[in-house]
Amino acid sequence: MRKLLGVLAVASLALGAAQANAVVLQYTGALSIQLATLPAVPIPGTGLATINSSSPGPHVNSLSIPASPFNITGFVLPVTDPAAAPIGGLQLTAHNSAGAFAGATLGGVMPIVGFTKVCLFAACDNVTTPPPANLVVPLNNVGSGGGATVSTLVNLTAIGAPWTAGTAAVGTLAISGFQHGPASLASSTANASGSIRLVTPVFVSTNISASAVVPVFGILDLHFVPEPGTLLLLGSGIAGLVMFGRSKQS
């Protein structure tokens, strides 16, 4: 009986540690910017997310992300799609502010701090023939709402919106978010190996008919991983159960 109580105590400690750490999960992921149908440009990052989940189940009720795990400076994205003319490229400098998301379908606000330089009529890194004009578009409305307007050679307005795990659409283009756990169920998202994708649309309009509307999307991908300490404690609990089984057989 004493051995059984000892093993149960070890298992309880392991499970208790897992539950105590369930509100703070380590993640790897990326904050991506996608222009029209071009491939998304990922900004990788890793850190700790605060999860408020249902009790006793692991469904995510709210999610908090700290500022700046995703950041990039001076990244140049060439734009060669004729449908995006006269945009020849983008130069991105940005990081995320703190984000807070909640709801049955996760959604909320996480502003992007920084700017995108829109290079017109040439690529941003074209040394021989540099862009004759550039627009510097602030990104603070991305992932939060509101708008920003820049007026130079080309008038440009960017209107943002909050993030959602649902579907974001600009015109006929749409991209979907999701939240699911190891069994592809939303009810197990807060388990290790759970994943969340949040998306936000950015409506960019210009006074040039060829690119009157340029759809842009922000994409936030998070993949939760178990903490080494939790794995160690759980492993200790399993090892204790194995030893108890062997002692019963001897």
N, C-alpha and C positions, 0 to 999 in steps of 0.2 A: 504493500500500500504506500509506504514512504517513497519508493522508487516511482510509482505512478504519479504521486503528488508532485514529485520533483520534476518529472517530465512535463506534466501539465503546466507547471509554473514557468518552465522554459518556453513552452509553446505560447503561453499567454503573454510573456514578455515580448516575444517576437511579433505576435499579432498586434499587441498594444503599440509597439514601436511603429509598425506599418500604418496603423490608424492615425497615430499622432503625426506622422510625416505626410499623411495623405493630403493635407491642406496646402503643402508646399511641394511642388513637383519640379524636378529638373527637366528641361526641355532642350531639344535642338530644333532648328527651324530656319526659316528664311522669310524676309520681307521682300516681295518682288513688285516691280513696276512693269506693266505690260501696256504697250502702245498699239492700239488697234489689234491686228492679227499677228503682229510680230512676236517672236519668242519673248517670254518674260525675262527680265533682268533680275536675278536673285541677289539679295544682300544677306548673307548667312549670319547667324547669330546663335548664341546659347545662353542659358541663364536659369533662373528660378521663377516659376509662376505661382501665384497664390490662388488656390482653388477652394471655393465653397461648394461642397457637394451635398446631395441629399443624404440623410441618415436613416438607415445604415447603408444605403446603396451608394454607388459611385457616380451617379448622374451629376454632371456639372451644372450648377445653378448660377454661378458667377465666376469670373476669371479676371485676374489683375496681372498686368505685365509692367515691369519697371521701365524707366526711361533708358534709352540708348544701347540695348543689346544689339540692335541692328543699326549700323552706321556705315557710310561710304563717303568718300571725298573725291571729286573730280572724275568720276567714272564716265567714259564716253561711249555712247551707243550710236553707231552709224544707222541711219534710216535710209533704206534704198527702195522701199515700196513706193511706186509711182502714185498710189492713192493718197499718200501722206504729203505729197508736194504742196508747198515749197520747202517743207521741213527736211533738212539734210542730215540732221543728227540731234542728239540730246546729250547734255553733260550734266550729271547728277551729283549733287552734294546734299546729303540728308541723313537724319537719324530720327528715331521714333521718340515721341513723348510718352509719358506713362499712359497706359490704356486700361479701361475698365469696361467689362462686358457682362451682360446678364440677360436673363429671360429664357423661356422654354427653347426658343431658337436664339442662340447667343447673338448679341449685337451690342454696339456701344461706340464709344469715342476713343480714338487714339490718333491724335494729330501727328503729322509728319513735319518736322522742323527742317527747313532748308530751302533749296531752290533747284529748279531745273533751267539750265540755259538751253533755249531752243535755237538751234543754228539754222538759218534760212538760206536756201539756194546753194548750200555747200556743206560738206561734213565739218564737224566741229574741229577735228584734228587735221584738216587740210592745210598744210603749210604753204603749198604753192599757190593755191587760190583760196584764201580764207573766206569765211562767210561774209557777205557784204552787210549783213544785219543779224543781230542777235536779240532775242527776247529773254529776259530773266523773269521767270514765273515763280512766285513764292508758293510753297507747297503746304502751308499751314492749314488750308481748307481741306486738304486730302485726309480722309478718315475722320473728319469732324463736322463738316458742313460749312456753308457760306461760300463766298466767291472772291476771286481776285481778278483784276483787269489790268492789262498792260497795253499802252498805246504808243507805238512808234511807227515804223514803216508798215507793220502789220498789227492790226488791233486783235488782241487775244484775250478771251475771258475763260477762266477755269472755275467750275462750280463743283464742290465736293459734297460728300454725304457720309454718314456714319458707316461703320463696319457691320457686316451681317454674316451669319453662317447660312443664310438663305441664298437667294439669287440676286445678283447685281446686273443691271442692264443699262446700256447706253445705245439708243437707237435699236438697230437689229442685232447688235452684238450683246451676248450675255455670258456670264461666268458664274458658276455655282460654288458655294461654300459647303462645308459639311462638318459634322462632329460624330465620331464613332470610336468605339473601344476595340480591344483585341478580337472580339467576336463580331465586329462591324455593327455594333449596337450603340446608339446614342446613350443608352443607360449605363454603359461601362466606359465612358470617355475618360474618367478620372483614374482608371487603372493604368498601370505601366503598359506602354505600347499603345496607349490611346492617341488619337490624332484629332486636330481641329484645323479647319481652314476657314478663315474669315476673309471676306472680299468687300471692296468698296469701289463704287463707280466715280469717275471724274469726267464731267462733261466739258470738253474743251471746244470752243467755237472761235472762228476767225472771220475776218471780212474778205477772205479769198474764197471764191466759189468752189475751187478745186478741193479745198479742205475746209468747208464750212463747219463741219463737225469732226473732231478727232477724238474717238473714244479712248480713254485711258482707264486702266484698272489697277488698284492696289490689291495685293494678295498676301495674306499672312498665314504661313504654314507652321504649325507647332506639332512636334512629336514628343510625347512624354516618355522619359526613361526612368527606371528605378534607381534610387540612390544606392551606392555600394554598401553603406551601413545597413540599410534595410535588408538587402540581399544577404548580408552576412548573418544578421539576426535570424532571418527566416531559415537560412541554411543550418544554423545552430539548432533551431527547434526541430528540424527534420532529422538531423543527426542524433539528437536526444531520443526521438521516437524510435529510430533504428536500434540504438543501443538498448533501449528498454525492451524491444522485441527480442533481441538476442539474449538478454538476461533471463527472460521468461522461458526461452527454449532450453537454457543450460541448467 
